[in-house]
Amino acid sequence: MDIFRWPRPRPARGRWQRPRGLMNPHTHPDEMPTSTRTPVSKTESTARLVPTRRLTDLPTYVFAWLDELKAEARAAGADLIDLGMGNPDQPTPKPIIDAIAAAYADPRTHGYPPFRGTEQFRQSAAGFMRRRFGVELDAAREVLCVSGAKEGIAQATIAFADENTVSLVPDIYYPVHARATGLVGGRTHLMALRADRGFLPDFREIPSGVLRSARLMVLNYPHNPTGAVAPLEFFRDAVALCRERGILLISDLAYSELTFDGITAPSALQVPGAKDVVIEFHSFSKTFNMAGSRIGFAAGGRELIDALHAVRTNMGYGTPAPIQAGAAYALDHIRELERPVVARYAERRDAVVDGFRSLGWAAEPPHATMFVWLPIPAGFGAQEWTRHVIDRAGVVVTPGNAFGPGGERFFRVSLIADPLVLGKAIDRLRAAGIGWLDTCS
C-alpha cells in the first residue's frame, strides 16, 4: 500500500515528536506554531532529532490522507467498496507458487541472493525482451534484478540526480517518479499532460534553460493513472532528445502486458541507440499478481546498469532467490499466464466504463492498465470529490491530485473487484444521486 510513514523516532536524550493533530505530516518542526511543539523536559537535553528538509519539504502524500479518510468512515460504521488502491485482488498463479516452493526446498537458495540476480532470472528476462520486443540484451551485464520497479526507479534516481540537476517528469505521475528526485535534493520540472494530446508530453514545451540542467526524464507508458499508451515514435523523440542533451531516460514499463483492444505497448529500448540513455523497468506485480513478492528487472546499457547496480550493492542484497525462480518461470510462460489476467481486467474495465456512462460520464475505455481515469464534475476539487463520494455512497476512488497537479480535475477507479462488485458500486452512486451533473449544491 502506497502510504507514507514518518520514520519512527529512536529513543535519545533529546527528541522531536510529531504533535497529535498535526494536519500535514511533512511540516518541519521549525515551521510549527509554538503551541503545537512537544515540550522538552528540563531534565532532558534540548537537542532534538528531526528529519531532513529533503523529507519534510515533500508535499503531503495524498494516499496517506485517503487511508485516514477510509479509517474515519469505517469507524463511523460505513461499509466501503474500496476502488482506490492499485493492489491486485487475485492470487499469484499456482504454477509460479509451485516454482517458488520448489526453489525454496533447495538449501542452496537460503543464503543471500546474487547482487545482479540469479543467472536463471536474468536469462529469462533477456529472453522475454528478445521475444516480446526484439531487443537483444546481454543477460550478464544489461539486465539487473530489482526488488520491485518502484524501488529500482528510486535507486536509479539516486545514481543520476542530485541537488544540481533537474528531473523531467509528467505533471500526472506515479508518486516515486517525482518524489525520488526531491529525496536526493534535486529539482523537478513538470511536463504538462493533456487529454487532447492523449496524455503525452510535448517535449518542445520544455524551456531551454531547464534542458541545460536536466539529467533525468521519467516516462511511464502504458500510463498509470490515465491508461494512455505511447507509440514507438514518441519514444524515438524522447530518446533523440535524451541523447542530444545527455539525459537519462527512465522508462517505467510496469503495465506493458496489460493492454486491450489489440493494442501492443512498445519498449523504449526498441529505438536504435536507446541503450546509451535508457534504463527500463519491468514489474511482476500486475501481470502476474506478484505485488507482495517485490520483484522486477531493469534493462539498459551496461554502464547505466552498472551505476544502478552500484547503488543497490550499497543498500542491500535484493529479492530472495526462490522468488526469482518463480519470476523466471512466469516470464518463460508469460503467454499462457497473462491471458486470463488481461481478460479479467478488460471485463472489469468495460463494466466500469459502461457504469459511469449510465451516470452521465462521456467515458472512453482506456487501452491499458488496471485503472479508469475520469473527469470530476464541476464544483469539486479532487479531494473534495473523493470525500463526497465516500460520504454519500460508501465508494472509495482515488483523487487525481494524488498523481500530481495535472490530476486535480480527475479521479481514478481501480479495477480491483469483480464485475458484480463494480456494478454494486455504480448502483450505490446512482442511489446517492451522484452523476456527471452532480455539483456542490
Helices and strands as residue ranges (DSSP letters): G 29-31, G 34-36, H 53-56, H 62-75, E 81-82, H 94-104, G 107-109, H 119-133, E 143-146, H 149-160, E 166-170, H 176-183, E 187-191, G 195-197, G 203-205, H 208-213, E 214-219, H 232-245, E 248-252, G 268-270, G 274-276, E 278-283, G 291-293, E 296-300, H 302-313, H 321-332, H 334-358, E 371-375, H 382-393, E 395-396, E 398-399, G 400-403, G 405-407, E 410-414, H 419-431
